């Protein structure tokens, strides 16, 4: 089994039930002082947040443009300015840039607390 499939398996297992099981088995480490409650909470927080990041899809400029109702040139400008997060899949290949779906979703569903 390679590292990628091991990582994917671990990510898929990180649900509420799994976090509860981890808490149960680490309670002894916390009670003996081998691990502080804060360290455990931070580790579990990173684990659960990592799940969302690992499942973030990459989409093309055209797909992002269609979802946002803008041109692909505007998508390019937004990635250049940092408004949209992107990743290059192959070095030296301009057409291998993809946009993170979560950055498009963040624009489509703005934070309601900022008013």
Secondary structure, DSSP 8 states (H G I E B T S, - for coil): --HHHHHHHHHHH-SHHHHHHHHHHHHHHHHHTSS-HHHHHHHHHHHHHHHHHHT--EE-HHHHHHHHTS-HHHHHHHHHHTSS-EEESSTT-GGGEEEEHHHHHHHHS--TT--
